[in-house]
Amino acid sequence: MATNFNASDSRPLTMRTTETDAFRVLVGANRVGSFNTGIATWDGPADEWLLPQARAAGRSGGFTLFADDHWLVGGARVDIASRYEQTTQRVYTDLLAAAHGWNLARIWNYVPEINEAGPDGLEHYRAFSRGRSIAFEQHFGPDFASKVSSASAVGCPSDHLTVVFAATRAPTRHLENPLQVPAYHYPSTYGPRAPSFARATIVDGERRMLFISGTAAVRGHQTIAPGDTMGQLDCTLENLAEITRAADHVATAAQARHFKVYLRHPTDLHAVRTELTKRLLRSTDTVSYLHADICRDHLNVEIEVTLGDSPFARQSA
């Protein structure tokens, strides 16, 4: 068991991330695509390079697209303009149109001021979730929950919503964690529409990949150890182990492992990094520690993982 470390009274960074120091998602040959997430890097690589061999594939709606023979990646960065539900619904409608004919594998969402309330009093994340859910339902029909992929949604101090997706020609399987209620089945206490994502997605291509969604200290549908960062980290690691078992996935020593660790408070960086180094990480892993608000305001840490032999997702030096 990790040493208890309570950061509930820690003060978050107050300085806004600038356009030049924000974590970026780079796409394609020579990194021709660049999408600014609006969040700061505290340790590790400050960018992630997707599909290094891909070519530009034009635009669809608000998305700039890149593709190779097996993968499609698209990114959009739009002014949120305090219209979280409407903007999200429009972006996701564009995303689903762009990915038509492909199998969604992973979606990354960077949501401005995710825990703040909008003019109608609804938290931004809940408005985002409602817009996303409506777009999925309009596209897939009432049983859309069985078709949603792995995803993450973290907060950024930006005025822009950034959404990046990855889709594949290979078969995909979307998985749930036996220790958690599927997010799309959360009760209405978490908002007018439940979050729409799977806990993980397996890509059964020539090279098998596992995308694990942003994972935090949620058991069932309830938050574990509110405000207690190291208690939350214990639960998060248990959830990561369980979803990996559910995927029947054993990462070999030669297999690439990519982690993003999102932290709400700067004072948690040293303790979390030390515990992860001790309990989870290998010397060959790629890890970025990033400053982001988490989708529930009493959660302090979230971890996402990409496991796979493919050069699909790798972070540059």
N, C-alpha and C positions, 0 to 999 in steps of 0.2 A: 504493500500500500504506500502511495506517495505521501510525503510530508504535507500536512495541511498548510495552505497559503491563501489567506483571504484578501482579495483585492477589491472588495466592494466599495472601499472609500478611496481607491486610486483615481487620480484625475487623468482623463484621456488627453491625448495631444490636442491642443487648441489651434495649432497652425494648420492652415489648409494646405493640402497637397497641391503643388504647382504642376503645370502641364509638362514640365521637363523632368520631374523626379517621380512621377507616378509609374506604377507597375504597368507594363505594356504586354499585350498579346501580339506577337509577330507571326505572320503567315506567309508561306510561299518562298520560292527561290529568291535569294538575295533580300529576304524579309521585306518584300514589296508592300505587304499589308501590315498596318500598325494600328492597333486599337488601344486607346488609353482607358484604363480602368478607373482612374481617379483615386486609387489607394496607394499608400506609401509602402516601400519595402524597408523593413528593419534589419533583415539579415538574409543572406543568400542571393541568388540571381534576381535581378530587377526586371526580368522579362521572361516570357515563355514563347518558344518558337514551335508553331504547329505546321505540319506538312511542309518540311523544308524543300521538297522537290515539286511542290504544286505550281500550277500555272494560274494566272488570273483568269477568271471565268465570268467576268461581267458583273452586272448588278441585277437584283430582283427586289423590287420595292425599296426599302431602306437599307438592304444588305449588299455589301460588297462580297463577292464570292471568289473562292479559290478551289481548285479541284485537281486531283490526279485520277488514275483509273479506278481507284477504290474508295476514295474519300472526297467529301465536300465539306468545306469550312466556310462559314459566313459570319460577318460581323457588322453590327450597326451601333451607332452612337448618336443618340437623339436628345434634343433639349426636352426635359421633362415638363417644364412650364407649369408646375403645380397641378398637372392633370395626369396623375399617376395611373388611374384605371384606364382612361381612354388611350393614353400614350402606350401603355403596356399592351393593351388589346390590339392596337394597330401594329405595333412591332411584331407581336407573335403571329398575327394574321399574315404579315409579310414573311416571317420565318417559315411558317408551314407551307406557304406557297413556294418559297425558294427551295425547300427540301422535298417537294413533291416527287415521288418515285424513289426516294432514298429512305433508309432506316435511321431515325434519329438515335444517336448514341450518347451525346452529352451536350448540356447547355450550361453556360456560365452567365450569371446576371450580376451586375454591379449597380446597385440601386441607391440613388441619392438620399441621404438623411433617412435611412430605412426605418428608424424607430420613432421619428417625429410624426406628429399628427398633421393631417391636411386641413383645409378650411372647413370641411364637414365633420372634423373630429376623428375621422378614421385614420389609423396608423398607416403610414406610407406602405409598409410591407403588406398589410392586409388589402390595401387598394391595388397594389401590384398583383397580389395573388388572385384577386377577383378578375382583373383584366386578363391575366394569363389563362385562368380557368375558362372564362367565356370564350376566348379565342380557340382553345382546345375543343370545347364542346361544339362550337359552330363548325369546326373542321372535321372532327371525328365522330360526332354524335354523342348521345348520352352515355355511352360506355367508354368514353375517352380515357378514363383512368388506366385502363389496361395497356394503353399505347404510349404513355408518357415515359420519358427516359430519365436517366440520372441527371442531376442538376445541382447547382448551388446558387444562393442569392445572399450577398453580403452588402453592407452599407458602405457608401463612399461619400466624401465631402465635396461632391461635384454638383453641377447643375444638369448633368447629362446621364441618362440611362444607357449603359453599355451592355449589349447582349451578343455573345459569341456562341455559335453552335457547331457541332460536328456531326455529320451524317455519313453513312457507309452503304456500300452495295452488299456487304456481307450480312448474314443473318444476325439479329440481335435478340437478346433475352433480357427482360427487365425484372429485377429481383427486389424482394423486401427483406427486412431484418426481422427475424422471429421475436426479437426483444422489443420491437417498436410497432405501434399502430402505423399502417401506411399513412403517409402524410395526407393523401387525398381522401382519407376516412376520418380525419380529425373532426372533433365536434365543433359546433358553431361558436363555442367560447373563443376559438382562435381566429374568428373572422367570418364574414358573410359567405366566403367561398374558401374551401380548404386549399392548401398549397398543392400544386400539381407537379409532382416529380416522383420518380422511383428511387429507392435507396441505392441501387447500383444497376449498371448495364453491362452485360457480357457481349462482346463482339466475337462471333465464332468464325472468323475469317481464317485465311492461311496462317496468320499469326494471331493467336487468341489474345484479346485484351479485356481488362476489367476496369471500368470507370466506377469509382465509389463516390457518391454524392457528398456534398458538404455534410459532415457528421459532427454532432454535438452531444451534449449530455441530456438526451431525451430517452426516457424509458416508458414504454407504452406511448402515451402522448404528453406526459408530464415532464417538466424540467427537474433534473436532479442537481442537488447542491447549488441552489440559486446564489449567485455572487461569489461562490467559493471556487476559484479557478482551478486549483489542483484537484479538488474533489470532482469537478466537471471533467478534468483531463482523464481521471481514472475511468469514469463512465464512458467517455468518448473512445478510449482505447478498447474497452470491452465491446463497444458497438462495432468498431472497425474489425476486431477479431471475429465477431459473430457474422457480419455480412460477408467477410472473406470465406468463412466456413460454409455459409449458405450458397456461395458461388462455387464451392468445391474447387477453390483456386489455391494452388500452392506456388508461390513465387520462387523460382530458382535463383541461385546466386548470380546467374548471368542475365537475369531479366531486369529490365529498367523499372525503377520505382520513382515516381515523381509525387512530391507532397507540396501542398500549399497549406500553411498553418496561419489561420486568421486570428488575431488577438485584438481585444478591445482596449486593453490597458498596456502602456509601455513598461510598467513595473513588473509585468508578468513574463517578459521575454526571457530573462535569464533562467528562471525556475522551469518554465515550460521547455525551453531548449535543452536544459540539463536532463530532465526526465525523459524526453523523447530520445535523446542520444543514448540514454541508459537502457531504455525499455523497448525501443521500436526500430531505430534507424541503423542503417549500415553505412559504411564509409563510401559506398558507391551510389547511395541515394542522392537525389537532387531535391533540395528543400528550400522553399522561400517562406520567410516569416513576414507576414503582412499586417498592416494596421487597418482593421476594418471593424465596423459595428456588426453584430450578429443579429439574426432575424428576430430573436426575442431579447428584450432589453436587459434581462437578468442572466443571459448567457455571455461568457467572456472568451470562449475559445471554440473554434470550429476547424476541422481538418478534412481536406479532400485528398484523394489518392487516384493516380493513374498507374496501372500495372500492365506492362506489355513489352514484347520483344521488338515491336515496330518502332521506327523513328517518328511515328505520328506526333507524339508530344514530347518535346525535349526542351530544356531550358538552356539558353546560351550563356556563356561566361560573361 
